[in-house]
Each structure stands twice: as structure tokens, then as C-alpha cells.
Amino acid sequence: MLLLNLSWYFIVFSFLGWFADGIRTLFTEHRFHNRGFLASSFCPAYGGCAVVMYLALNPLRENKIILFASSTIILAVTFIIIGFVSEKIMGFKPWDFSDNKFNIGSYMTVPYALLLGITGTILVGLIIPVLDTLLIHIPLKISITLVLCIFIFLLIDTIFSFVTIIRLKKKIKALHEDAALLEKGVSQEKIDEVRENYNKLFTQNLLRKRLASAFPELKKRVYVQEIADKLEGVKLDNMKEYTTVYESKEEKPFAFGLCFTKLFYLFVIGSFVGTVLETIWAVIVEGHFEFRVGMVYGPFIPVYGGGACFLTIVLYKLYKLNDTLIYAISAVVGATFEYICSWLQETFLGTVSWDYSNTPFNFNGRTNLMYALIWGFLGLVWVRYLYPFAAKLIEKIPKRAGSILTTFLIIFMIFNSVMSVAAVWRWEQRDDGIEAQSSFEMYLDKYFDDDKMEMLFPHMQSTEDND
């Protein structure tokens, strides 16, 4: 009978301890949180303490002073032992009072020990007697069956929890060994592999995820944090070859890093370079001079500018890959971007500026294998040489002058885009025989007549004409 009662004390107070911890987190973290070692709603440390308290102090129930003093000492020592053993087994402290005053080996503090003493006094002097009166009313067979079922459940939960800890420690050890190989200049593939394994450490497995949720300090422990620090250190060392690393925000130059401002300037530069490339292509390959642009004001082809930004975003952190991989990725990214731009132009403007339907290995006439290979070459040259040069050139712009220049260029490019779309739209209307209905349409007819539009966009056709 005593053994059965002790079993119930263990079960009931394991649950009540778990519930009390959840209420505490509800006030401190604003959510009911399972902070126990087990996945289930039981915290064996509290149940074990209740059993020890009853066996040791039940004879002293009537003397409240001795009961309080004994409870304080016994519970404080028990929690210190549990904390010490848990740290040795799990590799981290289930609770840490290092930052608190009057701490005892970081496992206990004097105020908390006194609180445990009060709790133990109430437990032995009040709660257990009440619990005894309730247990009397449970039939013996039902009581034994329930206890056995709950203990089997707790045993399974404990086994799974310990297996999770053992596997976690092995994975952390393996990650440490991989992280130790990371040095300056290591391939991006290796860095990404270690980072991916580190990120999956507490997210891939449901039990490990719950364990990390129950013990947030687990992620902060030195032996885990070292891996994150190593990854960040290698990343910074590698990036020093591609972009300068600054200690403070004030030291950073204009448009530092991969920000919107830098991408906008890359768009403008890429659009201009695209015009130069298209002009050279027409002279060398097609044997005649042809002024190819994509906007009505200035030598800009937005497809190239957008392609430069797209390639930069995709390949910015992959520059450590070998040339073959960068070439292959650039070919796929560039061809995909060209395809999307062709589809958007045809869908929203009803025009096409290029059609590769009659070329080998084309994709719906919007791109083809030859231009994909050219995109691969451009992407490789861009990542290896042009982007680092352009980025440093942009960063040399004085901050104040750069802010003014950026504002002006953004307004100009927006205006240029609106006028380009309006001019193309009016060009199609004239082709359909629709007369100008407003002063703005008359302005477009005067300054962007058919001859000028054919000069600016020699290869642009209506989708109807193209069919």
C-alpha cells in the first residue's frame, strides 16, 4: 500500500510541477510552455522530490519549523544533485543561476532554496494528507492499473528523450569536426553544407525541436554557439575578398553591401552596358550599325539591367563556386530571366522585341540555347570582374551627393519608363489608325512618330504582326 501511494505521489507531483512551470512561463514568456525534459506533461524531478520529502519528513509533520528547515536543505541538495547529473548526461544545465546573487554552484540560490522550503512544508503538511484521503476512494485494482499504465508511458517517454539527447550530442560532435575544417577560402558548398546541418540541428527532428524549446539555453551553450561563430567568422573572412568589411555603420561607404541603392545603380549600369553590347553585336555579327535601346530617353536596355540585378542577387553569395558552376547557374538564370521579360512584354504591352522561333533549341521563341550560353558567359564575367569593379565604383560616390543623384536617377528612370510605355502604346494605336484624342497623345505623335520609334526599337513588333 505504501509503495502504491508513493507511486501516486510521484505521478501527481510530477504533473503538478510540470503545470506550475507552465504557469510560470505563462507570466514570464506570455505563453504556456513545456519546460520539462520529457515530451509528456510530467516533470519527474518534482515527483522524485515529493517522494523523498514524504519518506524523510513525514514523521516531522507536526513541527513546522523543523519541517521548513529540513525541507529547505533536502530540496536544495536534491535540486543541486539533479542539476549536476543532468548537466553530465545532457551536456547542458537544465537551469542556471550563475547570474543570480547568493547562488550555490550555479545550480541553486538561497532565495530559491527558501521558496522550496516553503513549498516542501506545504506539500508534506497539507497537500499529501489531502491526497491520501482522495486515493482511498480509488479501487485498488483500478489504482494499480492506472499507475502501471502511466509508468510504462513515462518509461517510453524517458527512453525516447535520452535517445534524443545522445543522438543530438553525436550530431553536435560531428558538426564540430566539420566546422573545424572551415577556414578562409573554403568552398561555398562546404560552408552551405555545414550551415544547413547546423540549421537542421534543432528543427528537423520533432523531439530535438521540443527539447530546444524546453531548454532555450541549449542553443546558447558554448559548444553549440562555437559552430555558429565559426560559420560567421568564415563568412566574414571570405567576404573580405569580395566586399570590404567595416566595423561600424559610420565607416560604411555609400550604397554599401547588397542594398536597394546598389541594385538600382547596377540596373542603370547594366542597362547602359546592354546597349553597348547590342550595338557591338549588330556591327560585328550582322554587319551594320544599329542603335538598339529599350527606352525612349538615353542608351538603356532594361532587360540587361534587370538581368544584372537578377544575376547579382542569385550569385552574390555563390562567388566561391568554381567557374563551371557559376557559368551553368548564370546560363539558367539568364535564360529564365529573358523568357520572363519576353512573356511580360507580350502579355502587358502586346509587343515582342525578339523572337527566336526559327533558331535551334529555342523555348517558345523567347530564348534559346545559344543565348543561354551567352548569358552564362556574361554571368561569369559579371561575378568575377564586373560586379566587384562596379560595386567599388558605386561605393566611392560621396554619401550626400549620392543621395541627391540617386533621387534624381530614380525619378528620371520612372519618367523614362512611363514615357517609353506610352510611346509604344501610341505607336500601336497609330498603326491601327486611331487618331490622337488628347494633347498628350498629340505630343507623343509629334516627338515619337513612327520613324523615330522604328529607329529606337527596330526589332519591336506587335504580336498580331508577329503571328
Secondary structure by P-SEA (a helix, b strand, c coil): caaaaaaaaaaaaaaaaaaaaaaaaaaacccccccccccccccaaaaaaaaaaaaccccccccaaaaaaaaaaaaaaaaaaaaaaaaaaccccccccccccccccccccaaaaaaaaaaaaaaaacaaaaaaaaaaaccaaaaaaaaaaaaaaaaaaaaaaaaaaaaaaaaaaaaaaaaaaccccccaaaaaaaaaaaaacccccaaaaaaaaacccccccaaaaaaaaaaaaaaaaaacccbbbbcccccccccccccaaaaaaaaaaaaaaaaaaaaaaaaccccccccccccccccccaaaaaaaaaaaaaccccccccaaaaaaaaaaaaaaaaaaaaaaaaacccccccccccccccccccccaaaaaaaaaaaaaaacccaaaaaaaaaaccaaaaaaaaaaaaaaaaaaaaaaaaaaaaaaaaaaccccccaaaaaaaacccaaaaaaaccccccccccc
